[in-house]
Amino acid sequence: MSLSDQTLPNVRAISPYLAGKPITQLAREMGIPVERIVKLASNENPLGMSPLARVAMEEAALSLERYPDDFELKNALAGHTGLPMARIVLGNGSNDVLDLIARVFLAPGRSAIFAQHAFAVYPLATLAAGAELIVVPAKDFGHDLDAMRAAIRPDTRLIWIANPNNPTGTFVTYPQLKAFLQAVPADVIVVLDEAYNDYIPPAERADTKAWLADFPNLVITRTFSKIYGLAGLRIGYALASAEIADLMNRVRQPFNCNNLALAAATAALGDHDFVAKSYALNRAGMAQILAGLERLGYPVIPSHGNFITFKAGDAATLNQKLLKQGVIVRPLGGYGMPEWLRVTIGSETDNARFLEALANSQESAAK
């Protein structure tokens, strides 16, 4: 008997998360200089990190011998959200708080629901907790809330919803989402993952955190990895009832957020100019790439995030052609979408490089 045979079956059933290919890895594989590589695979902010966050991080680096103190970030988030600190849970990226939620509410003999083509961490967290995963077929590549409601069983304890959804970019309207919450049993937790919430046009956003007063079973997760540009520091948070937040903190690792991340996130939260600039760049880049994909004849899924998913046909072959030109995008075979690729909205120059490489790939295929 091997050592793996002695592990838990639910752990063996997990398919590890596959991150976007790093720039340095492609440089080693293809012999392409790092400076000639464009990475548009991981939904990172093309502007980098907030300048205020960088200064705060550099100052925090002077006292790394001290254990982290998360008070300042929690206090800033309390001011930002209007919720007391007791209802805020910090995590090593929002993935960490998703895992905390699963550890609190899921176990063998329980089930969780998520939509086909939704974020890969949901099945990972569910299976790691030993619970059964109920996958509901997607509707137009997004969440079919009616089908998800119908899939609830007596042993269901948690429902995962990403809005906007990654990797498809689909969006559930707020009236639909609120009606869903009203229909879900009060003893079933609904996790609303809003990692890409900041890319929704302000006029179209709803104050979902205000819903927490009416739905104690709602947990909202957000991240500093996207519009704030702190992906490498790994910092995110959850908003929940004081009761749920307390339970999550009981299983949270001590000091799960480091000093650099805490300082940078606190400063970034107040850098409104940087957030506005990042939002505007994303809107312009979205239009640029959409126009290029339409010109080249690639169907797309309308996106509400900082990325676009487009139908590439033989996506694996096209992806390799792009890689050879130093352009990294995200294949979606692991999401059950083998004909599709996802491209992050980058700078104007990087977007142009992507579209040029895509056109070159088409020309080579036609020869």
N, C-alpha and C positions, 0 to 999 in steps of 0.2 A: 504493500500500500504506500502510495506517495504522500508527501506532506500535503499536497493540494487536496487529496482525497479526504483529509481530516479537517478541512476547513468547512465553514458553513455553506450549504447549497446556495443560499441567496447571494453570497459573495462570489461564488463561482459563476453565477448567472449574469454578473455585471459585465458589460462591455465598457472598458475604460474610455474616459472622455478624450477625444482627439482634438488638440488645439490647432489653431492655424499654424502653418509652417513658418518657423522663425526665419528672419532675413539671413542670419549667419548660417543656418543649415542649408538654405538654397545656395548661398555663396560657396560653401564647401562642395555641394553636390554638382553644381554646374560650372564652377570656376568663374563665376561672375563677380566682379567687384561689388562690395557691399553698397557703395554709393550709387550704383546703377540699378539697384533693386527697388521696386515699388511694392510695398506690402499693403494690400487692400483685402485682408482676409479676416481680421479679428475685431472689426468695428471700433477701432481706436480713433482718438481725436487727432486729425491732421495738424492741428495747431499745437499739439503737445500738451503740457500742463499749464495751469493758471500761473502767471508770473508771481502773483501774491503767494500762491501755494509753494512755489519754488523757494522763495525767500524764507518762508516759515519753516520749510523742511531743512534748509541749510542751517537755520538757527537751532532747530531741534537736534541736529547732528552733533552739536557741541555738548550734549548731555545724555548720550546714549548709554552711559553706565547706569542710568536710573530706569526702574521699571515704569511702564506706561501708566499715565493717569488720563482716563477718558472723560473727565468732567467737562473740560472746555468744549469738546466736540458735542457731547450730549447737550450741553447748555445752549450751544449755537443751534443745534437741530431743534431744540425745544422752541427757540425763538422763531426759527424758520417755519416750523410746522404748526405752532400753536398748541402742541401737545406737551404734557409734563414729561420730565426726564424718565420717570418710572415707566413710561409706555414706549421707550425707545431702546432697541437692542442693537448693539454694534457687532459687526462681523468682519472677518478677514475676506473682504469682498462680499457681495450679496450672496454668492454661492454658499458661503459659510452660514449665513442666517437661514438659507433654505434647508441646509442640512440640520440645523438646530431644530427647526420646525418639525422635520421628519422624525428626529430622535425623540421629540416630546410626544408626538401623537401617533406614530406608526410603530407596528410590531408584528410578529407572526400572528396570523388570525385576523388581521385588519387589512383593509384595501385603500388604495388611493387612485384617483382618476386624473388622467391628463389627456390632452388632445394629440392626435397624430400630427407629426411635423412640429411639435412644440420643443422647447429647450431641453437639451439632452441631460441636464442635471436633475430634472424631475424624476426620471426613471432611476437614475443613479442613487439619489437620496432615498427613494422609496424602497428599492431592492436592498440597499445597505441596511435599512432598518428591519428587513425581513418581512415587509408587507407585500401584498399582492398588488400588481400594477394592472389597472383597467385602462386600456387604450381605446379612446373613442375616435372613430374615423373623422377626418377633417372635413369641413364644408368650405369649398372654395379656398383650400389651403389654410383655413383658419379654424377657430373654435366653433363647434356646433353646440351652443349652450343648451338647446332643447335635448339633444342626444346625451349630453353630459349629465343633465338633470335626471334623465331617464335611467342612466347607468348606475345611479346611487343604489347601493345595497345596504342591508342592515349592518354589515361590517365596515362600511365606508367611513373613514374618519377624516379624509383630507381630499381637497380638489385643487389642482394646480392650474392657474390661468396666467398667461403672459400677455400683457396688453400695453403697447404693441407686442406682437409675437416675434420671437427670434427662432428660426431663421427666415420666416416667410414675410415678415413685415406687416401682416394683416392686423386689423384693428376691430375690436368689438365696441360698438357705440355704448355710451354711458347709460342711456335708458335701458338697453338690452342687459347690460351688466347689472344694473340695480335690480331689475326685475328678476334676474337669475338669483341674486342674493336673497331676495324676498321669498323665493320658492325653495331654497335649499334648507334642509332641516337645521335647526339651531345648534345641534351637536356635531355638525360636520364643519371642519375648518376650511375656509376658502382662502387660498394664498393668491394674492394679486401681485404679480411680479411686474413692477413698473420701471425696469432698467432703462427703457427708452422713452420714458414719459416726457422728458425735456425736449424731445424733437417734435412733439405734437404742436401744431400751431396754437398759441395761447388762447385764441378765441374758441377753439374746439375742446379745450381741456375742461375737466370737471374736478372739483375739489374732493377727490376720493377719500382723503383722510377724514373729512367731515362725516363720512359714512360709518366710521368706527363707532360713533355714538349709538347708531341704530343697529349695527351688526357686530356684536361682541365676538362672533366667530370669524371675523375678517382679519387677515394679517396682510399688510402691504410691505413689499420689499423694494428697496431702491439702492442705487449704486453711485459711487464717485468715479467709476471706471470709464464712463462714456463721455458725456458732455463736459465733465470736469477734467478729463484727461489724466486720471490717476490710476490707470489700469495696473501699472507695475507696482504700485504700493499696496494694492489689495485692501480696499476699504468700502464697506457698504453698511446698510442698516435696515431694520424692520420697525414698523409702526404697528402697535397692537394694543389690546386691552392691557391694563396693569397686571391682570391675572396671567395672561398668556406670556407677557414679557417676563414676568417673574419665573415662570416655568422654563422659558428658554434660557434665562440667565443661570439656572441651576445646572444645566448641562453644557453651558458655554465654557470653553477653556479659559483659564485665567490669563489675562493679558493677551487676548487673541488679536488685538490690533496694536501694531508697533508705534513707537514714538513719532517716526517720520510720517507715517500715514495719518495719524491723529492730527498732527500739526498742519500738514498740507490740506487735509479735508476741511479743517476748521477755517483756514484762510480762503480756500476755494469757494466755500459756501457763501462768502461775502463778496466774491469777485464777480459782480453782476455784469460788468463790461465784457469780461472774458466769455461768460455764458452766452451773452447776446451775440458776440462776434462768432462764437462756435455755431450757434443756431443759424445765423445768416449764411455762413459759409456752407453749412450742410444743405440749406435750401437751394443755394446757387449750384452746388455740386450735384444735387439730385436732378435738377433740371438739365444740367450739362450731360450727365450720364444717360438719363432717360432719352434725351434727343439723339444721342449717339447710338444707343441700342435700337431705337426705332429706325434710324437710318440704315443700320446693318441688318434689320429684320429679325431681331430677337424678341420674343414675347416676354413680358415681365409680369410679376405680381405687384400690384400697387402697394407701396411701402409707406409706413408711418414712422420709420426709424431712421438710422443713419447708414442704411445699406439698401441694396436692391437685389432681389433674386430673379434671375432670368433663365429661360429655357434654352439650353445649349445643344440639345440633341445628344450627341456623343460627348457628354460632359467630361469624361475621363481623358479622352484624347485632346479636347480643347484645353483642358487644364494643363496638360503637359506642354502643349504648344506655348501657352502663356508663360509657364515657368521657364522655358528655354529662352524667353525674351526678357526674363527678369521681373515678371509681374506675378504676384501671388494673390490668388482669390481663394474662395472657400468652396470645395466640392461638398455636395449635400447627399451623397450616397448613404451616409450613416443616418440620415434623417428620413430615409425611405424615398428620396427624390434623386435618383441616379442621373436624370437628364438635366438637372438644374445646377447652376453655380450661383454663389452669393458674392457680391462685390461691395466693399465698404466705400462710402463716399469719402474721397480724399481731398487733397488740395486741387486747385484747378490744373496744375501741371501734372500731378499724379493721375488724375482722371483722364487727361488727354493721353498720357502714356498707355493707360489701360485700353482706351478706345483704339489707339493706333495699333497696339499689339493684337487686339481682337480683329481688326481689319486685316492685318498681316496674316493672321491664322486663317481667315476666310479665303484670302487670295491663294495661300499655299495649298489649301484643300481643293480649290477649283482647278489647280494645275494637273 
